[in-house]
């Protein structure tokens, strides 16, 4: 009997070591990996079933950042997006990698669900104030001095307004922008919103009425050459002390031209998803649902431990 126990000890010790590793990686709680659905619309079913809720793996206010990933990650959605609808393909890989992940809906319409999930409609100044309050809440809950931002589309401009005009520079370490229009979008203010509308099957004349009626106040602010964009970029696009990574697609029909999101600077790294991968057909929406984008995001957040970024066929719109 004694010999059987002795022989079994190494196996038992191995199990204990594995369990301890899982416990440590999860910040004290062993957990299974979340399934990943690389589809831009993967978060919509969660919003429909739980309006105003949080995606699995996000907004865990008891999450303790690990030594490997000390900065919580805050996701900042695009125009008409939300905490769940914009990030169904991004929260799982981030959470599986061991990050404390947080996401908010800013600038939302004052309307019942599901319209209440459409964020990014209010003036960018208001949205940036909401982001500032959210970041402070994340920092308070986690004890982290700074966060990392991952943004999509309008979220890049909202995030940068927070960084440059709302005192966020000392609270943000890394800023990863996906299809961000740093220099603004189309010269015709209607085309920015029409481009998104066409992707969603909404007639342009309906969208024209929404914009002219003030439903999407932020849309006109995002136009290249607008007063808002000129004032925001008057002191340069980027904030000193923040490391930027820009991920763009040559097929972007909304943040157009796509080079608007690839401004060169010493503190910025620019990536085009089609470089080395012509089968990635991501455009403005699909790029936020692409596994290639997720790989670039993870490497930008942890540049000391880069991982191979794959190449596969990615269809437009869905990712």
Secondary structure, DSSP 8 states (H G I E B T S, - for coil): -HHHHHHHHHHHHHHHHHHHHHHHHTTSS----------TTTTHHHHHHSTT---TTB--TT----STT-SEEEEE--TT--TTTT-TTTHHHHHHTT--EEE---S--SSSTTGGG--S-S-HHHHHHHHHHHHHHHHHHH--S-EEEEEETHHHHHHHHHHHHSS-GGGEEEEEEES--TT-B-SSHHHHHHHHHHHHT--HHHHHHHHHTTS-HHHHHTBTT-HHHHHHTTT-SS-TT-EEEEEE-TT-SSS-SGGGG----TTEEEEETTTT-TTB---TTGGGG-HHHHHHHHHHHTGGG--------B-TTT-
